[in-house]
Amino acid sequence: MSEFRCITIDPAVRFGRPCVRGTRISVGDVLGFLASGMSESEVLADFPQLTSEDIRECLAFASVRENRILIDPAA
């Protein structure tokens, strides 16, 4: 997943969860804020260290991960 410039995975930060570069804000945090009904502008106002590009990359990262999930049809 090296195509994501704003997302880093570091075992020493948030137990290796994917985070926005230079922060401890995880992709899951950003997705949770948006899923709870916060608008992009509200997220940016609450977390000024984030950019619109960071939020788009979080969404793209989640989309790529979702497409990689493998389902065992025998299960």
ZIUR-V818848 format. One record per residue. N is the residue number from 0. RES is the residue in one small letter. OMEGA is omega in whole degrees, -180 to 180 (999 if undefined). Layout:
n = <N N>
res = <RES RES>
omega = <OMEGA OMEGA>
This chain:
n = <0 1 2 3 4 5 6 7 8 9 10 11 12 13 14 15 16 17 18 19 20 21 22 23 24 25 26 27 28 29 30 31 32 33 34 35 36 37 38 39 40 41 42 43 44 45 46 47 48 49 50 51 52 53 54 55 56 57 58 59 60 61 62 63 64 65 66 67 68 69 70 71 72 73 74>
res = <m s e f r c i t i d p a v r f g r p c v r g t r i s v g d v l g f l a s g m s e s e v l a d f p q l t s e d i r e c l a f a s v r e n r i l i d p a a>
omega = <-176 -180 -179 -178 -175 -176 177 175 -177 -179 -179 -179 178 177 177 176 177 -178 173 -176 177 179 171 180 -176 174 179 176 -178 179 179 178 -179 -180 -180 177 177 175 178 -179 177 178 -179 178 -180 -177 -174 177 178 175 175 178 178 -179 178 179 176 178 179 179 179 179 179 179 179 -180 180 -180 180 179 177 -177 -180 -175 999>
